[in-house]
Amino acid sequence: MQEIILALRQWGLEINHTTTLIIIFAIIFLSAIILHVILHRLVLRAFEKRAQASQHFWLQVITQNKLFHRVAFTIQGIVVQVQAALWLQKGSDASTILINCAQLWVMLYSLLAFFSLLDVLLNLSQKFTFSSQLPLKGIFQGVKLVSAILVGILIISLLLGQSPAILISGLGAMAAVLMLVFKDPILGLVAGIQLSANDMLRLGDWLEMPKYGADGAVTDIGLTTVKVRNWDNTITTIPTWSLVSDSFKNWSGMSASGGRRIKRSINIDTTSIHFLDEQEQQRLIQAKLLKPYMDSRHEEISQWNAQQGGDESILNRRKMTNVGTFRVYLNEYLRNHPQIRNDMTLMVRQLAPDANGLPLEIYAFTNTVVWAEYEGIQADIFDHIYAVVDEFGLRIHQAPTGNDIRTLSAARVAQ
């Protein structure tokens, strides 16, 4: 600064210290404006136009996250700091104030530029398949949090004029407070790492967690929350750490297998169960699905009865039942169904009878996992079951309806 005053006096200009400061600040301010115009109005604007016209995804991502804009502001702060160190007297109040302000500016925009860089990397990683296997958003948010804390410590140390090491050493006494304040981010970061390491959850997985009312597709895995778009298009937000501490159901295994399970029962009225007589057997043997079974079963039973002699007591003879034949029919019907997988578990089984009759359960897998198609297949199968059950002399159990009561009342009145 003294050199500037001497140079101006050699040119015949008599100026004092205050006037020199004003001139230097004007020069620094003017150069900052010129640099701002060059970077933002010329360089970055040309870059944005090129990025909009380009087909390169990475150029568009950089533009959207304003990475170069924040880098440009950082460069402006560095230039101001360098000018202040060159033009102003070292240790002077003006130099200290301007350099400190420039350093605060540089630290702030360096942090913002680092955030933009992480956002760019996150958006670019979504183009790769491995990104769905890692909670990258939560990890990047954790890195942002740590970076913000470190820069905050540097800013406070700069304002106080103390070494950052002193503030960092004092954080040990505040560890309990910090853990309380940042409990959810810390738990979320650890939970995200566990979810990734154990391959428990990915973006797009079908998650079901009744405790939080979640039943839909995972749309976001963040540092503190996981967002689930339910099938009714509502959004459920779940704490990330709860996915590790609580249980949830991930349907991704079902989707990957290519088959979705049908597990539904019909209740047979037990009073309609009986042995098949000859007329019923002759009628049922006409069914293509039942003919092989009926022929082999009839031969087996006839041979067994012949070995027992001429005892005609029903207690000493074997006969086919209508419910057993119906169960075999359903099993063959499912095996021949074009939309049921035969390479997965397939069976028709009896469950324990109760007050609602004898449950006959269908256990099979469709060849599609698309929800609408699955429901259509399941509905068609049970439409058929309810329509053919009467052919076997069976009745479906159901509680009396209002129409049943009215019919019974009308019959009594008629009597």
VMD Tcl script that draws the C-alpha trace (Angstrom):
set ca {
  {0.00 0.00 0.00}
  {2.88 2.36 0.80}
  {4.29 1.63 -2.64}
  {1.02 2.75 -4.22}
  {1.05 6.01 -2.27}
  {4.65 6.73 -3.27}
  {3.94 5.94 -6.91}
  {0.95 8.29 -6.96}
  {3.00 11.07 -5.34}
  {5.68 10.65 -7.99}
  {3.00 11.36 -10.55}
  {2.19 14.56 -8.76}
  {-0.93 13.34 -6.95}
  {-1.20 14.22 -3.27}
  {-3.50 11.68 -1.59}
  {-3.89 10.51 1.95}
  {-4.31 7.05 3.45}
  {-8.12 7.07 3.34}
  {-8.23 8.01 -0.31}
  {-5.80 5.21 -1.12}
  {-8.04 2.66 0.65}
  {-11.03 3.88 -1.31}
  {-9.13 3.51 -4.57}
  {-7.89 0.03 -3.70}
  {-11.36 -1.12 -2.65}
  {-12.76 0.34 -5.86}
  {-10.17 -1.53 -7.91}
  {-10.92 -4.80 -6.08}
  {-14.66 -4.27 -6.42}
  {-14.39 -3.38 -10.11}
  {-12.19 -6.37 -10.87}
  {-14.65 -8.62 -9.02}
  {-17.51 -7.27 -11.15}
  {-15.52 -7.74 -14.36}
  {-14.61 -11.30 -13.35}
  {-18.25 -12.00 -12.47}
  {-19.43 -10.77 -15.87}
  {-16.81 -12.82 -17.70}
  {-17.55 -16.03 -15.79}
  {-21.33 -15.83 -15.49}
  {-22.43 -13.81 -18.49}
  {-20.03 -15.19 -21.05}
  {-18.39 -18.48 -20.06}
  {-21.19 -20.13 -18.07}
  {-23.98 -18.87 -20.34}
  {-22.18 -20.33 -23.36}
  {-21.68 -23.58 -21.47}
  {-25.39 -23.76 -20.55}
  {-26.45 -23.23 -24.15}
  {-24.14 -26.01 -25.26}
  {-25.39 -28.30 -22.50}
  {-29.04 -27.72 -23.48}
  {-28.28 -28.50 -27.11}
  {-26.12 -31.51 -26.24}
  {-27.37 -35.08 -25.91}
  {-24.85 -35.84 -23.19}
  {-26.64 -36.55 -19.93}
  {-23.71 -35.52 -17.75}
  {-23.64 -32.01 -19.21}
  {-27.31 -31.54 -18.40}
  {-26.85 -32.87 -14.87}
  {-23.96 -30.46 -14.19}
  {-26.04 -27.55 -15.45}
  {-29.10 -28.47 -13.40}
  {-27.10 -28.73 -10.17}
  {-25.27 -25.41 -10.81}
  {-21.86 -26.93 -10.11}
  {-19.86 -24.51 -12.25}
  {-21.85 -21.51 -10.97}
  {-20.75 -22.25 -7.42}
  {-17.19 -22.96 -8.54}
  {-17.19 -19.58 -10.28}
  {-18.29 -17.84 -7.06}
  {-15.50 -19.66 -5.23}
  {-12.96 -18.45 -7.78}
  {-14.22 -14.88 -7.33}
  {-13.66 -15.12 -3.59}
  {-10.14 -16.47 -4.09}
  {-9.31 -13.62 -6.49}
  {-10.59 -11.03 -3.98}
  {-8.52 -12.65 -1.23}
  {-5.38 -12.61 -3.40}
  {-5.94 -8.96 -4.35}
  {-6.44 -8.00 -0.71}
  {-3.17 -9.69 0.23}
  {-1.34 -7.91 -2.63}
  {-2.80 -4.42 -2.43}
  {-3.47 -3.92 1.26}
  {-0.94 -3.67 4.05}
  {-0.52 -6.96 5.87}
  {-1.99 -6.91 9.37}
  {-4.03 -3.75 8.81}
  {-7.67 -3.65 9.85}
  {-8.85 -3.24 6.24}
  {-6.75 -6.16 5.08}
  {-7.89 -8.38 7.94}
  {-11.58 -7.60 7.42}
  {-11.49 -8.06 3.64}
  {-9.42 -11.25 3.77}
  {-11.67 -12.75 6.45}
  {-14.79 -11.90 4.45}
  {-13.21 -13.41 1.34}
  {-12.27 -16.56 3.24}
  {-15.81 -16.91 4.59}
  {-17.11 -16.49 1.04}
  {-14.68 -19.12 -0.29}
  {-15.51 -21.64 2.44}
  {-19.25 -21.19 1.99}
  {-19.25 -21.55 -1.79}
  {-16.67 -24.34 -1.67}
  {-19.09 -26.24 0.56}
  {-21.98 -25.52 -1.82}
  {-19.87 -26.58 -4.81}
  {-19.00 -29.81 -3.00}
  {-22.72 -30.40 -2.39}
  {-23.38 -29.85 -6.11}
  {-20.60 -32.30 -7.00}
  {-22.18 -34.95 -4.77}
  {-25.59 -34.30 -6.38}
  {-24.02 -34.68 -9.82}
  {-22.41 -37.97 -8.85}
  {-25.70 -39.19 -7.35}
  {-27.68 -38.35 -10.51}
  {-25.06 -39.93 -12.75}
  {-24.94 -43.09 -10.62}
  {-28.67 -43.62 -11.13}
  {-27.89 -44.60 -14.71}
  {-26.03 -47.68 -13.45}
  {-27.61 -50.81 -12.02}
  {-25.38 -50.90 -8.94}
  {-27.00 -47.69 -7.63}
  {-30.20 -49.58 -6.75}
  {-28.18 -51.92 -4.54}
  {-26.61 -49.14 -2.46}
  {-28.24 -46.40 -0.35}
  {-26.17 -43.77 -2.16}
  {-28.47 -40.90 -1.29}
  {-28.17 -41.64 2.43}
  {-24.39 -41.99 2.17}
  {-24.06 -38.71 0.27}
  {-26.33 -36.97 2.77}
  {-24.09 -38.27 5.55}
  {-21.02 -36.90 3.76}
  {-22.80 -33.55 3.35}
  {-23.61 -33.46 7.05}
  {-20.01 -34.17 8.07}
  {-18.70 -31.60 5.56}
  {-21.11 -28.94 6.83}
  {-20.00 -29.58 10.42}
  {-16.32 -29.28 9.48}
  {-16.84 -26.08 7.48}
  {-18.96 -24.69 10.31}
  {-16.08 -25.32 12.72}
  {-13.68 -23.53 10.32}
  {-16.03 -20.57 10.01}
  {-16.45 -20.24 13.77}
  {-12.69 -20.54 14.32}
  {-12.11 -17.83 11.70}
  {-14.60 -15.48 13.33}
  {-13.19 -16.10 16.78}
  {-9.60 -15.97 15.62}
  {-8.86 -19.31 17.23}
  {-7.30 -22.48 15.86}
  {-9.81 -25.10 14.60}
  {-7.95 -27.68 16.70}
  {-9.15 -25.95 19.87}
  {-12.77 -26.15 18.79}
  {-12.42 -29.75 17.64}
  {-10.86 -30.76 20.94}
  {-13.76 -29.13 22.74}
  {-16.24 -31.26 20.82}
  {-15.42 -34.19 23.08}
  {-17.35 -32.53 25.90}
  {-20.27 -31.93 23.53}
  {-20.34 -35.49 22.16}
  {-23.41 -36.45 24.19}
  {-25.27 -33.34 23.04}
  {-24.28 -33.90 19.41}
  {-25.35 -37.54 19.54}
  {-28.73 -36.43 20.90}
  {-29.17 -33.71 18.28}
  {-27.99 -35.87 15.37}
  {-29.44 -39.15 16.63}
  {-31.65 -39.79 13.61}
  {-28.93 -38.99 11.00}
  {-26.43 -41.22 12.80}
  {-28.90 -44.09 13.13}
  {-30.01 -43.57 9.53}
  {-26.45 -43.67 8.22}
  {-25.70 -46.90 10.09}
  {-29.03 -48.40 9.01}
  {-28.36 -47.48 5.37}
  {-25.01 -49.25 5.48}
  {-26.65 -52.34 7.02}
  {-29.45 -52.33 4.43}
  {-26.87 -52.18 1.65}
  {-24.44 -54.71 3.14}
  {-27.20 -57.27 3.76}
  {-29.05 -56.48 0.51}
  {-32.26 -55.95 2.46}
  {-33.84 -53.18 0.41}
  {-33.40 -51.47 -2.95}
  {-35.09 -48.69 -4.84}
  {-38.21 -49.98 -6.58}
  {-38.74 -52.90 -4.18}
  {-42.26 -53.68 -3.02}
  {-42.17 -53.06 0.74}
  {-44.93 -53.94 3.19}
  {-44.71 -52.62 6.76}
  {-48.14 -52.57 8.45}
  {-46.77 -50.79 11.55}
  {-46.28 -47.63 9.48}
  {-49.11 -48.26 7.01}
  {-46.65 -48.81 4.16}
  {-47.55 -51.10 1.26}
  {-46.01 -50.07 -2.05}
  {-42.85 -49.34 -3.99}
  {-39.75 -47.76 -2.43}
  {-39.09 -44.47 -4.19}
  {-36.34 -42.98 -2.03}
  {-33.82 -44.21 0.55}
  {-32.47 -41.18 2.39}
  {-30.28 -40.57 5.40}
  {-33.15 -40.31 7.86}
  {-36.24 -41.47 5.95}
  {-37.39 -44.00 3.40}
  {-40.29 -42.97 1.14}
  {-42.82 -45.55 -0.03}
  {-45.44 -44.82 -2.68}
  {-48.41 -46.94 -1.66}
  {-50.66 -48.57 -4.21}
  {-53.32 -45.91 -3.55}
  {-50.68 -43.29 -4.55}
  {-50.27 -41.99 -1.01}
  {-46.74 -41.49 0.33}
  {-45.59 -43.13 3.56}
  {-42.39 -41.93 5.22}
  {-40.55 -44.46 7.39}
  {-37.49 -43.75 9.59}
  {-34.52 -45.49 7.99}
  {-33.33 -47.00 11.27}
  {-36.73 -48.67 11.84}
  {-36.10 -50.93 8.82}
  {-33.26 -52.49 10.81}
  {-34.85 -52.47 14.26}
  {-38.32 -53.63 13.11}
  {-39.43 -56.34 10.70}
  {-40.81 -55.67 7.22}
  {-41.79 -57.71 4.20}
  {-39.91 -57.25 0.93}
  {-41.77 -58.69 -2.07}
  {-38.79 -58.39 -4.41}
  {-38.13 -62.14 -4.12}
  {-41.61 -62.83 -5.45}
  {-41.11 -60.42 -8.33}
  {-37.74 -61.96 -9.19}
  {-39.13 -65.52 -9.12}
  {-41.69 -64.77 -11.83}
  {-44.54 -66.44 -9.95}
  {-47.02 -65.11 -7.39}
  {-48.76 -67.37 -4.92}
  {-52.47 -68.14 -4.80}
  {-53.45 -69.26 -1.31}
  {-57.19 -69.19 -0.82}
  {-59.77 -71.59 0.57}
  {-63.37 -72.49 -0.11}
  {-65.51 -73.88 2.73}
  {-67.39 -77.09 1.90}
  {-70.62 -77.83 3.74}
  {-69.76 -81.08 5.55}
  {-73.37 -82.32 5.31}
  {-72.98 -82.54 1.52}
  {-70.02 -84.98 1.70}
  {-70.94 -88.54 0.70}
  {-69.77 -91.64 -1.21}
  {-70.20 -91.61 -4.97}
  {-72.83 -93.99 -6.30}
  {-72.57 -95.70 -9.69}
  {-74.59 -93.06 -11.48}
  {-72.38 -90.26 -10.19}
  {-69.25 -92.19 -11.09}
  {-70.44 -92.72 -14.65}
  {-71.22 -89.05 -14.98}
  {-67.90 -87.85 -13.57}
  {-65.83 -90.29 -15.62}
  {-66.92 -88.36 -18.70}
  {-64.67 -85.48 -17.58}
  {-61.32 -85.67 -19.41}
  {-59.41 -84.45 -16.37}
  {-60.97 -87.12 -14.15}
  {-61.07 -90.16 -16.46}
  {-57.49 -91.42 -15.76}
  {-58.00 -91.04 -12.02}
  {-61.48 -92.57 -12.04}
  {-60.33 -95.60 -14.05}
  {-57.26 -96.31 -11.89}
  {-59.08 -95.62 -8.65}
  {-62.06 -97.76 -9.59}
  {-59.78 -100.67 -10.49}
  {-57.80 -100.31 -7.24}
  {-60.94 -100.19 -5.08}
  {-62.58 -103.09 -6.93}
  {-59.54 -105.30 -6.37}
  {-59.40 -104.41 -2.69}
  {-63.10 -105.06 -2.18}
  {-62.84 -108.40 -4.03}
  {-60.12 -109.49 -1.61}
  {-62.44 -108.78 1.32}
  {-65.09 -111.24 0.13}
  {-68.76 -110.62 -0.39}
  {-69.32 -108.37 2.62}
  {-71.54 -105.55 1.35}
  {-71.37 -103.46 4.54}
  {-70.23 -99.95 3.76}
  {-68.03 -100.11 6.84}
  {-66.06 -102.97 5.36}
  {-65.77 -101.71 1.81}
  {-63.95 -98.84 0.10}
  {-65.65 -96.27 -2.10}
  {-64.75 -92.95 -3.66}
  {-66.06 -89.80 -2.01}
  {-67.30 -86.74 -3.79}
  {-64.99 -84.38 -1.86}
  {-61.92 -86.53 -2.59}
  {-62.79 -86.69 -6.27}
  {-63.41 -82.95 -6.29}
  {-59.97 -82.35 -4.76}
  {-58.33 -84.50 -7.47}
  {-60.28 -82.65 -10.15}
  {-59.10 -79.28 -8.87}
  {-55.51 -80.49 -8.74}
  {-55.65 -81.67 -12.38}
  {-57.46 -78.51 -13.40}
  {-54.66 -76.37 -11.97}
  {-51.92 -78.52 -13.53}
  {-53.51 -78.06 -16.94}
  {-54.17 -74.34 -16.47}
  {-52.01 -72.36 -18.95}
  {-51.31 -69.59 -16.42}
  {-50.30 -71.75 -13.45}
  {-46.67 -72.76 -12.99}
  {-46.03 -76.49 -12.62}
  {-42.41 -76.01 -11.57}
  {-43.51 -74.42 -8.29}
  {-45.53 -75.81 -5.41}
  {-49.02 -76.81 -6.53}
  {-51.55 -78.63 -4.37}
  {-55.15 -78.72 -3.23}
  {-55.34 -79.62 0.44}
  {-57.83 -79.98 3.26}
  {-57.45 -77.79 6.31}
  {-58.86 -78.47 9.75}
  {-62.68 -78.28 9.71}
  {-64.36 -75.67 11.86}
  {-67.75 -74.08 12.35}
  {-67.64 -72.82 8.75}
  {-67.28 -76.31 7.24}
  {-64.33 -78.10 5.65}
  {-61.78 -75.64 4.16}
  {-60.38 -76.80 0.82}
  {-57.31 -74.70 0.06}
  {-55.86 -73.88 -3.35}
  {-52.09 -73.45 -3.16}
  {-50.43 -72.59 -6.49}
  {-48.34 -69.97 -8.29}
  {-49.30 -67.93 -11.34}
  {-46.88 -67.38 -14.22}
  {-47.05 -63.60 -13.79}
  {-46.35 -61.19 -10.96}
  {-48.29 -58.28 -12.46}
  {-50.93 -57.43 -9.90}
  {-53.90 -56.91 -12.23}
  {-53.13 -60.07 -14.23}
  {-52.65 -62.09 -11.02}
  {-56.01 -61.00 -9.64}
  {-57.70 -61.84 -12.94}
  {-56.22 -65.36 -13.00}
  {-57.18 -65.98 -9.38}
  {-60.73 -64.73 -9.94}
  {-61.17 -66.93 -13.05}
  {-60.02 -70.02 -11.14}
  {-62.44 -69.50 -8.29}
  {-65.26 -68.58 -10.66}
  {-64.79 -72.02 -12.18}
  {-64.57 -73.73 -8.78}
  {-67.83 -72.24 -7.53}
  {-69.55 -73.10 -10.82}
  {-68.54 -76.82 -10.88}
  {-68.80 -77.68 -7.19}
  {-72.46 -78.65 -7.62}
  {-71.47 -81.28 -10.22}
  {-69.86 -83.25 -7.39}
  {-72.92 -83.03 -5.13}
  {-71.16 -80.59 -2.82}
  {-72.37 -77.33 -1.35}
  {-70.46 -74.22 -0.35}
  {-70.92 -73.28 3.29}
  {-72.05 -69.75 4.02}
  {-73.93 -68.05 6.81}
  {-77.68 -67.56 6.27}
  {-78.48 -64.34 4.43}
  {-81.45 -62.09 4.78}
  {-83.01 -63.72 1.71}
  {-82.70 -67.17 3.35}
  {-84.50 -65.91 6.44}
  {-87.28 -64.33 4.35}
  {-87.72 -67.53 2.33}
  {-87.95 -69.61 5.50}
  {-90.45 -67.18 7.04}
  {-92.58 -67.21 3.90}
  {-92.59 -71.05 3.89}
  {-93.80 -71.16 7.47}
  {-96.54 -68.65 6.76}
  {-97.66 -70.69 3.76}
  {-97.99 -73.76 5.96}
}
mol new
graphics top color blue
foreach p $ca { graphics top sphere $p radius 0.5 }
foreach p [lrange $ca 0 end-1] q [lrange $ca 1 end] { graphics top cylinder $p $q radius 0.2 }
display resetview
